Amino acid sequence: MNAFLSLGRWLFAIPFAVLGLINFLSTKAMVESFVPTYMPAPTAWVLLGGVGLVAASISMLIGKYDKLACTLLAIYLLFMVLLVHMPGAMAGSISSQFLLFKDLALAGAAMMYAQQLSKDRSVIG
């Protein structure tokens, strides 16, 4: 059972790397779909998010600075909830509501990872 549960670390980290790569490969579509129009330099935000997602994933997989990475990942996800998904959810968009709760759950999981599973505790607490 523990061998099966240990896969969770991989199943949590790898999709963030893939999402980060999607930010690089589909930058224009990401800008059009997710970056609010009131934010300056939308392409820079998408690329910065991609770098952060890939870096967090690598950090979790190798166990170096993983507590910091998960904390920053949680902050990123909460900003996505507030700045990207909340306006659409409040307007009644079902897809925005779904993404809001998905990212909220992932932020909570990242916080739990940082608190319970992180190997490198030298940076934060």
N, C-alpha and C positions, 0 to 999 in steps of 0.2 A: 504493500500500500504506500509506503514512503517513497519508493521509486516512482510510482505513478504521480504522487503529489509533488515530487521534486521537479517534474516537468512544468509546473506552474510558473516557475521563474522564467523559463524559456518562452512559454506561451504568453507571458505578460510583456516581455522585452522585445521579441522579434517583430510583432506587428507595428510597434512604434518606429522601428528602423524602416520598415516597408512604407509606412505613412510619410516618413521623412523623405524617402526617395521619391515618392509620388509628388511631394512638394517641388522637387527639382525637375522632374520629368514633365509635370503638367502645371507649371507655374502660372501660365495665363488662365487656365480653367480654375485654379485655386483662387486667384485674385478675383475673378468674376463671381465665384460662388460664395466665398467665405469672408473676404476682407470688407468690412463696412466702408461705405463711400466717404465717410467723414474722416477716415484715418489717412494720414499722409504716407507717401511712399509705400503703396500696397505691395509691390513686388519685393521690396526689402523685408517686409513682415513675413511674407510667405517663405522666402529663402532663409531668414533667421529662424523661423519655426522649424524648417526642415533640418537645419544644422542642429538645433536643440534636440529634436526627436531622435536623430541618428546618434548624437553624442550620448544621450540618456540611455538609449538601448545598448550601445557598446559598453558604457559604464556598468550597467546592470549585469551584462553577460560576463564581463571579466572581473567584476567585484571590486573595482577601484573607483573611489569617489561615488559609490552607488547611493549612499545616503543623501549626499548633495544633489545628485542627479534626480533622484525620485522626489526630493523636495521641490526642486525647480520644475520638474515635470508636473507636479500637482498644481503649482502656481500657474503654469502655462495653461493647463486644462481648465482651471477656474476662471482665468481670463477669457478663454474661449467660450465658456458658459455665459459669462456676463456680457462680453462685447459682441459675440457673434450669434449665439443661439437664443439668448434671452429676448432680444427685440422681435425675432421671428416667432418665437413661442408665444409671446404676449399678443402678437397679431393673429394667432390662431393656426399657425402652420404646424401640422402634425409632424412633419419631418424635423422641424426645428425643435419641437417638444421632445421627440425621440432622442435627437442628438444632444440636447441639453442634459437629459437624465443619464445618457450613456457616458458623456464626458464627466458629469458629476460623480458617477460611480467609479470611473477610472481614476479620477483625482483622489477619491477616498482610498482606492486600492494602492495608489502610489504612496499615499501617506502611511498606510499600514506597512507597505514594503519598507519604507524608510525607517519606520519605528521598530519593526520586528525582524526583518530579513536581511537588512543591509550588512555587508561584511566590513566595509571601511567606515568606522565610526570616528575617524580622526578630524573630520572637517566640521561637522555640526553635532553638538551635544555628544 
